[in-house]
């Protein structure tokens, strides 16, 4: 468990209606541990307080750090809700046995492939793995449909990775679950043999591609849109891999209710709010993530989620595979 923690430490009537279904009489206050940044979700939480009458105290930190904190606090955690950036952090808390089972009405809002199969957490919004590429240098028709194509020597020195980044490690963990450890190590060694440029984060890779520093890089899809909001038109573009492997991974941000919550009704109302139409549209149009609640379409700038063919894996299992993912990235010489 210690190693797992170390690996992890890498809106008004419509809203009122959406908050009133499962636990319409909920009131009082809740504490939310949020792995989503204050800059991103504070406006949503303010709106929730206004429409529900429920007071929210928020502790912001990295998702992995908060997962570790919950596991350390155990049954004495003051958190009512854990709102995490990634399924691995959620999975670690689920494996620890600290989530209550969610009401079926909440779970039914989201495709079960984007939530915990035991009903302990539910997906809120999704981020797809992509290859960001220099559209001035690369014909998109020549880009591989799956990550395995990028270990071809033709890509030597051209595909950047962020080996210490949490989303890259989650991608490697997914590849382990899909293809096994031997094939994953072989892929990582191929990336190393190709002298892949390494960067500390997704956003730095996107900037490097857009500045002509490197031809392409493995990132999450929404970082390109963030850069476009900052600088305007970009030469960088996203390539969605639809081969069905780890390169097609869609990682949900999600939320669960702690078993020891002092106000589970209010906690459920908060999650119901996050799955409501206005909050889902916020994620679609402000952060360019995929809304995961039924009936809310993705931003027109994105391909439909159904076209991405994400791999059929148990997302909570990513937590258990992060140890080996870190080990294999190190063994391949990428750390």
C-alpha positions as CSV (number, residue, x, y, z in Angstrom):
1,X,0.0,0.0,0.0
2,X,2.9,2.4,0.7
3,X,4.2,1.9,-2.8
4,X,0.8,2.5,-4.2
5,X,0.5,5.7,-2.3
6,X,3.9,6.8,-3.6
7,X,2.9,6.0,-7.2
8,X,-0.3,8.0,-6.8
9,X,1.7,10.9,-5.3
10,X,3.0,11.2,-9.4
11,X,-26.6,27.7,-12.9
12,X,-31.3,28.7,-11.6
13,X,-34.2,26.5,-11.9
14,X,-32.6,24.0,-14.0
15,X,-29.9,23.4,-11.5
16,X,-32.4,23.3,-8.6
17,X,-34.3,20.6,-10.5
18,X,-31.1,18.7,-11.1
19,X,-30.2,18.9,-7.4
20,X,-33.5,17.8,-6.1
21,X,-34.0,14.2,-7.5
22,X,-32.3,11.7,-5.3
23,X,-32.0,13.6,-2.0
24,X,-34.3,16.7,-2.4
25,X,-34.5,17.3,1.4
26,X,-30.7,17.4,1.9
27,X,-29.4,20.4,3.8
28,X,-26.5,21.4,6.1
29,X,-22.9,21.2,5.1
30,X,-20.4,18.9,3.5
31,X,-16.6,18.8,3.1
32,X,-15.2,18.1,-0.3
33,X,-11.7,16.9,-1.0
34,X,-11.1,18.2,-4.5
35,X,-8.3,17.0,-6.8
36,X,-9.8,19.4,-9.4
37,X,-8.3,22.8,-9.2
38,X,-9.9,25.7,-7.4
39,X,-9.7,27.8,-10.5
40,X,-11.7,25.3,-12.4
41,X,-14.4,24.1,-10.0
42,X,-14.9,26.9,-7.5
43,X,-17.5,28.6,-9.7
44,X,-19.5,25.4,-9.8
45,X,-19.3,24.9,-6.1
46,X,-20.4,28.5,-5.5
47,X,-23.4,27.8,-7.8
48,X,-24.2,24.6,-5.9
49,X,-24.3,26.4,-2.6
50,X,-26.6,29.0,-4.0
51,X,-29.1,26.6,-5.5
52,X,-29.0,23.9,-2.9
53,X,-28.6,25.8,0.4
54,X,-25.9,23.4,1.3
55,X,-22.6,24.8,2.6
56,X,-19.4,23.4,1.1
57,X,-16.0,23.4,2.7
58,X,-13.3,22.5,0.1
59,X,-9.8,21.1,0.5
60,X,-7.9,21.5,-2.7
61,X,-4.8,19.4,-3.5
62,X,-3.5,16.9,-6.1
63,X,-5.8,13.9,-6.4
64,X,-3.1,11.5,-5.5
65,X,-2.2,13.5,-2.4
66,X,-5.9,13.5,-1.3
67,X,-6.3,9.8,-1.9
68,X,-3.2,9.2,0.2
69,X,-4.7,11.5,2.9
70,X,-8.0,9.7,2.9
71,X,-6.2,6.3,3.3
72,X,-4.2,7.7,6.2
73,X,-7.2,9.3,7.9
74,X,-9.3,6.1,7.4
75,X,-12.7,6.1,9.0
76,X,-11.9,9.4,10.8
77,X,-11.6,11.4,7.5
78,X,-13.7,14.6,7.7
79,X,-14.3,14.4,3.9
80,X,-17.9,13.7,2.7
81,X,-17.0,13.6,-1.0
82,X,-13.8,12.9,-2.9
83,X,-13.9,14.7,-6.3
84,X,-10.8,13.4,-8.1
85,X,-9.0,14.2,-11.3
86,X,-8.4,10.5,-12.2
87,X,-9.7,7.0,-11.8
88,X,-6.5,5.7,-10.3
89,X,-6.9,8.0,-7.2
90,X,-10.5,7.0,-6.9
91,X,-9.6,3.4,-7.3
92,X,-7.1,3.6,-4.4
93,X,-9.8,4.9,-2.1
94,X,-12.2,2.2,-3.3
95,X,-9.6,-0.5,-2.7
96,X,-9.1,0.8,0.8
97,X,-12.8,0.3,1.5
98,X,-13.6,3.9,2.3
99,X,-16.3,4.7,-0.3
100,X,-20.0,4.1,0.3
101,X,-22.0,2.5,-2.5
102,X,-23.7,5.2,-4.6
103,X,-27.4,5.3,-5.2
104,X,-28.4,3.6,-8.5
105,X,-30.1,6.8,-9.7
106,X,-26.7,8.5,-9.8
107,X,-24.9,5.6,-11.4
108,X,-27.5,5.3,-14.1
109,X,-26.6,8.8,-15.3
110,X,-23.3,7.6,-16.7
111,X,-22.2,4.7,-18.9
112,X,-21.0,2.0,-16.5
113,X,-17.7,1.9,-18.4
114,X,-16.8,5.3,-16.9
115,X,-17.6,4.5,-13.3
116,X,-16.5,1.9,-10.7
117,X,-18.1,-1.5,-11.5
118,X,-19.0,-1.9,-7.8
119,X,-20.8,1.5,-7.7
120,X,-18.3,3.2,-5.3
121,X,-17.6,6.2,-7.5
122,X,-19.1,7.7,-10.7
123,X,-17.5,9.4,-13.6
124,X,-18.2,13.2,-14.0
125,X,-16.2,14.3,-17.1
126,X,-13.7,12.6,-19.4
127,X,-10.3,13.3,-20.9
128,X,-9.0,11.3,-23.9
129,X,-5.4,10.4,-24.7
130,X,-4.3,11.9,-28.0
131,X,-1.2,12.6,-30.0
132,X,-0.8,16.3,-30.5
133,X,1.1,17.0,-33.7
134,X,2.6,19.7,-35.9
135,X,0.0,20.1,-38.7
136,X,2.6,22.0,-40.8
137,X,5.0,19.0,-40.8
138,X,2.8,15.9,-40.5
139,X,0.0,14.6,-42.7
140,X,-2.7,13.3,-40.3
141,X,-3.3,10.4,-42.6
142,X,0.2,9.1,-41.8
143,X,-0.4,9.0,-38.0
144,X,-0.8,5.6,-36.5
145,X,-4.2,4.5,-35.2
146,X,-2.7,3.1,-32.0
147,X,0.3,3.8,-29.8
148,X,2.3,0.7,-31.0
149,X,2.9,2.5,-34.3
150,X,5.0,5.1,-32.7
151,X,7.9,2.7,-31.8
152,X,8.6,2.4,-35.5
153,X,12.1,3.9,-36.2
154,X,10.4,6.4,-38.5
155,X,9.4,8.2,-35.3
156,X,12.8,8.4,-33.8
157,X,13.3,11.7,-32.0
158,X,9.9,12.9,-33.0
159,X,7.3,11.8,-30.4
160,X,7.6,13.4,-27.0
161,X,6.5,11.8,-23.7
162,X,6.1,13.0,-20.1
163,X,7.3,9.9,-18.2
164,X,6.9,11.4,-14.7
165,X,3.4,12.8,-15.4
166,X,0.4,11.1,-13.7
167,X,-1.6,10.8,-16.9
168,X,1.3,9.1,-18.7
169,X,1.7,6.6,-15.9
170,X,-2.1,5.9,-15.9
171,X,-1.8,5.3,-19.7
172,X,1.1,2.8,-19.0
173,X,-1.0,1.2,-16.3
174,X,-3.9,0.8,-18.8
175,X,-1.5,-0.8,-21.3
176,X,-0.4,-3.3,-18.7
177,X,-4.0,-4.2,-18.1
178,X,-4.7,-4.6,-21.8
179,X,-1.5,-6.0,-23.2
180,X,0.4,-7.4,-20.2
181,X,3.7,-6.4,-18.7
182,X,6.0,-7.9,-21.3
183,X,4.4,-6.1,-24.2
184,X,4.2,-2.9,-22.2
185,X,7.9,-3.0,-21.4
186,X,8.7,-3.7,-25.0
187,X,6.7,-0.7,-26.0
188,X,8.5,1.5,-23.5
189,X,11.9,0.2,-24.6
190,X,10.9,1.1,-28.1
191,X,10.1,4.6,-27.1
192,X,13.4,4.8,-25.3
193,X,15.3,3.3,-28.3
194,X,13.6,6.0,-30.5
195,X,15.2,8.7,-28.3
196,X,11.8,10.2,-27.5
197,X,12.2,13.7,-26.2
198,X,10.9,13.9,-22.6
199,X,9.1,16.8,-20.9
200,X,7.6,17.3,-17.4
201,X,4.0,17.8,-18.4
202,X,1.3,17.7,-21.0
203,X,1.0,21.5,-21.4
204,X,4.8,21.8,-22.0
205,X,4.6,19.1,-24.7
206,X,1.7,21.0,-26.4
207,X,3.7,24.2,-26.3
208,X,6.8,22.5,-27.7
209,X,4.8,21.0,-30.6
210,X,3.1,24.3,-31.4
211,X,6.5,26.1,-31.3
212,X,8.0,23.6,-33.7
213,X,10.4,22.2,-31.1
214,X,9.2,18.6,-31.6
215,X,6.9,17.0,-34.1
216,X,4.4,15.2,-31.9
217,X,3.6,14.1,-28.3
218,X,1.4,12.0,-26.1
219,X,-1.0,14.1,-24.1
220,X,-4.6,14.5,-22.9
221,X,-6.8,16.1,-25.5
222,X,-7.9,19.3,-23.7
223,X,-4.5,20.8,-23.3
224,X,-4.5,21.9,-26.9
225,X,-7.8,23.8,-26.3
226,X,-6.3,25.5,-23.3
227,X,-3.4,26.7,-25.4
228,X,-5.7,27.9,-28.1
229,X,-7.6,29.9,-25.5
230,X,-4.3,31.5,-24.5
231,X,-2.6,32.2,-27.8
232,X,-5.4,31.9,-30.5
233,X,-4.9,29.7,-33.6
234,X,-2.3,27.0,-33.3
235,X,-0.4,24.9,-35.8
236,X,-0.7,22.0,-33.3
237,X,-3.6,19.7,-33.8
238,X,-5.0,16.6,-32.0
239,X,-4.9,13.1,-33.4
240,X,-7.4,10.8,-31.6
241,X,-6.2,7.2,-31.7
242,X,-9.1,4.8,-32.4
243,X,-7.3,1.5,-32.3
244,X,-8.9,0.4,-29.1
245,X,-5.7,0.1,-27.1
246,X,-4.3,2.2,-24.3
247,X,-3.8,5.0,-26.7
248,X,-7.6,5.3,-26.9
249,X,-8.0,5.5,-23.2
250,X,-10.6,8.0,-21.8
251,X,-9.9,8.8,-18.2
252,X,-12.8,10.1,-16.2
253,X,-12.6,12.6,-13.4
254,X,-15.1,11.3,-10.8
255,X,-16.6,11.5,-7.4
256,X,-17.5,9.2,-4.5
257,X,-19.1,9.5,-1.1
258,X,-17.0,8.5,1.9
259,X,-18.4,5.7,4.0
260,X,-18.0,7.8,7.2
261,X,-19.8,10.9,5.7
262,X,-21.7,12.9,8.3
263,X,-24.2,14.1,5.7
264,X,-24.5,11.5,2.9
265,X,-27.8,13.0,1.6
266,X,-26.1,16.4,1.0
267,X,-23.1,14.6,-0.5
268,X,-25.4,12.7,-2.9
269,X,-27.0,16.0,-3.8
270,X,-23.6,17.5,-4.7
271,X,-22.8,14.6,-7.0
272,X,-26.2,14.8,-8.6
273,X,-25.5,18.5,-9.3
274,X,-22.2,17.7,-11.0
275,X,-24.1,15.3,-13.2
276,X,-26.8,17.9,-14.0
277,X,-27.0,19.5,-17.4
278,X,-25.6,22.9,-16.5
279,X,-22.5,21.5,-14.8
280,X,-22.0,19.1,-17.6
281,X,-22.2,21.9,-20.1
282,X,-19.7,23.8,-18.1
283,X,-17.2,20.9,-18.5
284,X,-18.0,20.6,-22.2
285,X,-17.7,24.2,-23.1
286,X,-15.3,25.7,-20.6
287,X,-12.8,23.0,-20.1
288,X,-13.4,21.0,-23.4
289,X,-13.7,17.7,-21.4
290,X,-16.3,15.1,-22.4
291,X,-19.5,15.3,-20.4
292,X,-20.3,11.8,-19.1
293,X,-23.9,12.2,-18.0
294,X,-26.5,10.9,-20.4
295,X,-28.1,13.4,-22.7
296,X,-25.3,16.0,-22.8
297,X,-23.3,16.2,-26.0
298,X,-19.6,17.0,-26.2
299,X,-18.4,20.3,-27.6
300,X,-18.6,20.5,-31.4
301,X,-14.9,20.8,-31.6
302,X,-14.5,17.2,-30.3
303,X,-15.3,13.9,-32.0
304,X,-18.2,12.1,-30.4
305,X,-17.2,10.0,-27.5
306,X,-18.7,6.9,-29.1
307,X,-16.3,7.2,-32.0
308,X,-13.2,6.9,-29.7
309,X,-13.5,3.2,-29.0
310,X,-11.9,3.4,-25.5
311,X,-10.5,0.1,-24.2
312,X,-12.8,-2.1,-22.1
313,X,-11.0,-2.2,-18.8
314,X,-12.0,-1.8,-15.1
315,X,-10.9,1.8,-14.4
316,X,-10.6,1.2,-10.7
317,X,-7.9,-1.4,-11.5
318,X,-5.6,1.3,-12.7
319,X,-4.7,2.0,-9.1
320,X,-3.3,-1.5,-8.6
321,X,-1.3,-1.3,-11.8
322,X,0.4,2.0,-11.1
323,X,3.2,0.3,-9.1
324,X,4.2,-1.8,-12.1
325,X,3.7,1.1,-14.5
326,X,6.3,3.1,-12.6
327,X,8.6,0.2,-12.4
328,X,8.4,-0.5,-16.1
329,X,9.0,3.1,-17.1
330,X,12.1,3.1,-14.9
331,X,13.3,-0.2,-16.3
332,X,13.0,1.1,-19.8
333,X,15.3,4.0,-18.9
334,X,12.7,6.7,-19.2
335,X,13.0,8.0,-15.7
